[in-house]
Amino acid sequence: TLHDANHLAHPQNYGPIHAAYFRWVVRPRARTAQELITISRFSQAELSRTLQLPAERFHIIAQGVSERYRPASREAIQHFAARHGLPSRYFAAVGSIKPHKNLALLTAIARSLPAPIALLAGRNAKEHLGLRDNVVDLGELPEEELPAFYTGAMGLLFPSRYEGFGLPALEAMA
C-alpha cells in the first residue's frame, strides 16, 4: 500500500536518506509486487508517473473515517474548548511543518480572520512556522478529541500543496 508519491515527487522536502530509500527499496519492490494499492486517483497517477509503472497496476481503495467522526454535542465542544483554552469561535488548521503542507500561508491570513486559528500541527509548530497573532497552538490531540475539534470549528483551513488524499477534510466533513 502506497499512500502517495510525495517522497518521489518532491524529494527536496526530504533528506537524501528518504530519496535513496524510495529509489532503492520502494521502487524495486513496487515493480515486483503482485498487487499495489493506493488511496486515490491522484495518488494512482502520481505513483504511476514517479515509479514508472502502468496506472493499471494500482488498485484504488478510498480512505474513510471511523464512525467516531460525527458531529459532537454542544456540551462536548464546550468542554473541549475550555480544556484547550479555545474561544467559542475558531478555525481549525491541520497539517505539519513540512513545506508541502503550506501552513506558513496562515501567517498571511491569520490577522484578517474573524476568529483565531486552532493549529493542530505538532509541538511548537506555531513558533517554527512563524505564526504569532490570532493562533492557538494545540500541538497534538488524541484521536478521540478530533470530532469535537472539527465540530467546534467555524471551518477547516487546509492549505496543503500536495496530498495523496487529504484525510483531515474528510474527517471535518464527517
Secondary structure, DSSP 8 states (H G I E B T S, - for coil): -----HHHH-GGGS-HHHHHHIIIIIHHHHHH-S-EEESSHHHHHHHHHHHT--GGGEEE------TT-S---HHHHHHHHHHTT--SS-EEEE--SSGGG-GGGHHHHGGGSSS-EEEESSTTHHHHHT--TTEEE-----GGGHHHHHHHSS-EE---S--SS-HHHHHHH-
